[in-house]
Amino acid sequence: MASKKITIAFNISRPTLSLILLTLLSSVLLLAGVIKTHHLRGIYLLWNLFLAWVPLFFILVARRYQSLPHASFRFSQTIVYSCLGFWLLFFPNSPYIITDLIHLTESQLHLLWFDAVSFFIVALAGLATGLYSLLVAHEIIEKLTGRIWAWAIVFSSVVLSGFGLYLGRYIRFNSWDLFTNPAFLFRKSIHELQNPLAIQTTMVFSLVVMVLYVSLNLLMPASYERSKNVAKL
């Protein structure tokens, strides 16, 4: 009886639970590095990992509202479309965390093995979180538009995230700049479209994320919990 109550209270899907475990492992490894060295080395990755969870939060809210039969249609649709917009805005934070591997060059030689493991697990957690949020977003968009349009929108979202990743890593923009300095962000983005590095970075990361996402789809069993977990986190 007690176990049943716990299940109902948390109502967490298996994919989300696996991401929580990866995130906890990442946190443990980073904190262990701080304790071992007495320096806040790599602790900034916890913030980047938090940002990788933000798009998943919005898309899970969207899925929950889309599945509520008793909710007002207009109100629920407003929530769903708003959350999809915020998901797209913050989605580049998930693949962005891969680029944090560049900081391994700052590691001391005797700690390189530990940092390599820690940074890899953090990058894996962030990327997995992003891919799962993309999967949920794909399901929502497919219900709204249809299968072909859903794939087209997913592909466009991945390309936009690749460009957003470039703006974050090289131009040092972040998602909040869309609200704090939108005019400058827009002008700078248009200007950077002429930069070969921007095109190359966008193409590479778009290709990587898209192939990983398609691979994830192929790995998913036919009985994937699209229906039974539709209201779960």
C-alpha positions as CSV (number, residue, x, y, z in Angstrom):
1,M,0.0,0.0,0.0
2,A,2.8,2.4,0.9
3,S,4.7,1.6,-2.3
4,K,1.6,2.4,-4.3
5,K,1.2,5.7,-2.7
6,I,4.8,6.6,-3.4
7,T,4.4,5.7,-7.1
8,I,1.3,7.9,-7.3
9,A,2.9,10.8,-5.5
10,F,6.0,11.0,-7.7
11,N,4.5,9.7,-11.0
12,I,7.9,9.9,-12.7
13,S,8.5,8.1,-16.0
14,R,11.4,5.7,-16.5
15,P,13.3,8.0,-19.0
16,T,13.1,10.9,-16.5
17,L,14.2,8.7,-13.7
18,S,17.2,7.6,-15.7
19,L,18.2,11.3,-16.4
20,I,17.8,12.1,-12.6
21,L,20.3,9.2,-11.9
22,L,22.8,10.5,-14.5
23,T,22.5,14.0,-13.1
24,L,23.0,12.8,-9.5
25,L,26.1,10.9,-10.6
26,S,27.4,14.0,-12.4
27,S,26.9,16.0,-9.2
28,V,28.7,13.4,-7.0
29,L,31.7,13.3,-9.3
30,L,32.0,17.1,-9.5
31,L,31.6,17.5,-5.8
32,A,34.2,14.8,-5.2
33,G,36.6,16.7,-7.4
34,V,36.0,19.8,-5.3
35,I,36.7,17.9,-2.1
36,K,39.8,16.2,-3.5
37,T,41.4,19.4,-4.7
38,H,39.9,22.0,-2.4
39,H,39.1,24.1,-5.4
40,L,35.8,24.9,-7.1
41,R,37.1,23.4,-10.3
42,G,34.5,22.2,-12.7
43,I,31.7,23.2,-10.4
44,Y,30.3,25.6,-13.0
45,L,29.3,22.5,-14.9
46,L,26.4,22.0,-12.4
47,W,24.9,25.3,-13.6
48,N,25.3,24.2,-17.3
49,L,23.6,20.9,-16.4
50,F,20.8,22.8,-14.7
51,L,20.3,24.8,-17.9
52,A,20.2,21.5,-19.9
53,W,17.2,20.5,-17.7
54,V,15.3,23.7,-18.4
55,P,14.0,22.7,-21.9
56,L,13.0,19.3,-20.5
57,F,11.0,21.0,-17.8
58,F,9.1,23.2,-20.3
59,I,8.4,20.3,-22.7
60,L,7.1,18.0,-19.9
61,V,4.7,20.8,-18.8
62,A,3.6,21.1,-22.4
63,R,3.0,17.3,-22.6
64,R,1.0,17.3,-19.4
65,Y,-1.3,20.1,-20.5
66,Q,-1.8,18.6,-23.9
67,S,-3.0,15.4,-22.2
68,L,-5.5,17.0,-19.9
69,P,-9.0,16.3,-21.3
70,H,-10.8,18.5,-18.7
71,A,-8.7,21.6,-19.3
72,S,-10.0,24.5,-21.3
73,F,-8.9,23.9,-24.9
74,R,-7.8,27.5,-25.5
75,F,-6.0,27.7,-22.2
76,S,-4.2,24.4,-22.6
77,Q,-3.2,25.2,-26.2
78,T,-1.7,28.6,-25.0
79,I,0.3,26.7,-22.4
80,V,1.5,24.1,-24.9
81,Y,2.6,26.6,-27.5
82,S,4.2,28.9,-24.9
83,C,6.2,25.9,-23.5
84,L,7.2,24.8,-27.0
85,G,8.6,28.3,-27.5
86,F,10.6,28.3,-24.3
87,W,11.8,24.7,-25.0
88,L,13.2,25.9,-28.3
89,L,14.8,28.9,-26.7
90,F,16.6,26.8,-24.0
91,F,17.2,23.6,-26.0
92,P,20.7,24.7,-27.3
93,N,21.9,24.5,-23.6
94,S,21.7,20.7,-23.8
95,P,24.1,20.0,-26.7
96,Y,26.2,23.1,-25.6
97,I,27.4,21.1,-22.6
98,I,29.4,18.9,-24.9
99,T,31.7,21.9,-25.7
100,D,32.7,22.1,-22.0
101,L,35.0,19.1,-22.7
102,I,37.4,21.8,-24.0
103,H,38.2,22.7,-20.4
104,L,40.0,19.3,-20.0
105,T,43.0,21.2,-21.4
106,E,43.1,23.1,-18.1
107,S,43.3,19.9,-15.9
108,Q,46.5,19.0,-14.1
109,L,48.1,15.8,-15.5
110,H,47.6,13.7,-12.4
111,L,43.8,14.6,-12.4
112,L,43.2,14.3,-16.1
113,W,41.7,10.8,-15.9
114,F,39.3,11.9,-13.2
115,D,38.3,15.1,-14.9
116,A,37.8,13.2,-18.2
117,V,35.4,10.8,-16.5
118,S,33.6,13.6,-14.7
119,F,33.2,15.9,-17.7
120,F,32.2,13.0,-19.9
121,I,29.4,11.9,-17.5
122,V,28.2,15.6,-17.3
123,A,28.2,15.9,-21.0
124,L,26.4,12.6,-21.4
125,A,23.7,13.7,-18.9
126,G,23.2,17.0,-20.6
127,L,23.0,15.5,-24.1
128,A,20.7,12.7,-23.0
129,T,18.4,15.2,-21.3
130,G,18.3,17.3,-24.5
131,L,17.6,14.3,-26.7
132,Y,14.8,13.1,-24.5
133,S,13.3,16.6,-24.5
134,L,13.5,16.6,-28.3
135,L,11.7,13.2,-28.3
136,V,8.9,14.6,-26.2
137,A,8.7,17.8,-28.3
138,H,8.5,15.7,-31.4
139,E,5.5,13.7,-30.0
140,I,3.7,17.0,-29.1
141,I,4.4,18.6,-32.4
142,E,3.3,15.5,-34.3
143,K,-0.1,15.6,-32.5
144,L,-0.4,19.3,-33.5
145,T,0.7,19.2,-37.1
146,G,1.1,15.6,-38.4
147,R,4.1,13.3,-39.0
148,I,5.8,15.0,-42.0
149,W,5.5,18.5,-40.6
150,A,6.7,17.3,-37.2
151,W,10.0,15.9,-38.7
152,A,10.5,19.2,-40.6
153,I,10.0,21.2,-37.5
154,V,12.3,18.9,-35.5
155,F,15.0,19.2,-38.1
156,S,14.6,23.0,-38.2
157,S,14.8,23.2,-34.4
158,V,18.0,21.1,-34.4
159,V,19.6,23.5,-37.0
160,L,18.6,26.5,-34.9
161,S,20.0,24.9,-31.8
162,G,23.3,24.3,-33.6
163,F,23.5,28.0,-34.5
164,G,22.5,28.9,-30.9
165,L,25.3,26.7,-29.6
166,Y,27.7,28.7,-31.8
167,L,26.4,32.0,-30.4
168,G,26.8,30.7,-26.9
169,R,30.3,29.2,-27.2
170,Y,32.0,31.8,-29.4
171,I,29.9,35.0,-29.1
172,R,29.1,34.3,-25.4
173,F,25.4,34.9,-25.8
174,N,22.9,33.1,-23.6
175,S,19.2,32.4,-23.7
176,W,18.4,35.3,-21.4
177,D,19.8,37.8,-23.9
178,L,16.7,37.3,-25.9
179,F,14.8,39.2,-23.2
180,T,17.6,41.6,-21.9
181,N,19.1,42.7,-25.2
182,P,17.0,41.3,-28.1
183,A,17.9,44.0,-30.7
184,F,21.6,43.5,-30.3
185,L,21.2,39.7,-30.3
186,F,19.3,39.8,-33.6
187,R,21.7,42.1,-35.3
188,K,24.7,40.1,-34.2
189,S,23.1,36.8,-35.2
190,I,22.4,38.1,-38.7
191,H,26.0,39.3,-39.0
192,E,27.4,36.0,-37.8
193,L,25.6,34.2,-40.5
194,Q,28.4,35.4,-42.8
195,N,31.0,33.8,-40.6
196,P,32.3,30.5,-42.0
197,L,33.0,29.3,-38.5
198,A,29.4,29.9,-37.6
199,I,28.2,27.8,-40.6
200,Q,30.7,25.0,-39.9
201,T,29.8,24.8,-36.2
202,T,26.1,24.9,-37.0
203,M,26.4,22.1,-39.6
204,V,28.5,19.9,-37.4
205,F,26.4,20.1,-34.3
206,S,23.2,19.9,-36.2
207,L,24.4,16.7,-38.0
208,V,25.6,15.2,-34.7
209,V,22.4,15.9,-32.8
210,M,20.1,14.9,-35.6
211,V,21.9,11.6,-36.2
212,L,21.9,10.9,-32.4
213,Y,18.2,11.6,-32.3
214,V,17.4,9.4,-35.3
215,S,19.5,6.7,-33.7
216,L,17.6,7.1,-30.4
217,N,14.3,6.7,-32.3
218,L,15.6,3.5,-33.9
219,L,16.6,2.1,-30.6
220,M,13.3,2.8,-29.0
221,P,11.1,-0.3,-28.8
222,A,7.8,-0.3,-30.6
223,S,6.0,-0.4,-27.3
224,Y,7.6,2.8,-26.1
225,E,5.4,4.5,-23.4
226,R,4.0,7.2,-25.6
227,S,0.5,6.5,-24.4
228,K,0.8,5.1,-20.9
229,N,3.3,7.7,-19.7
230,V,1.7,10.7,-21.5
231,A,0.8,12.4,-18.2
232,K,4.0,11.5,-16.4
233,L,7.0,13.6,-15.8
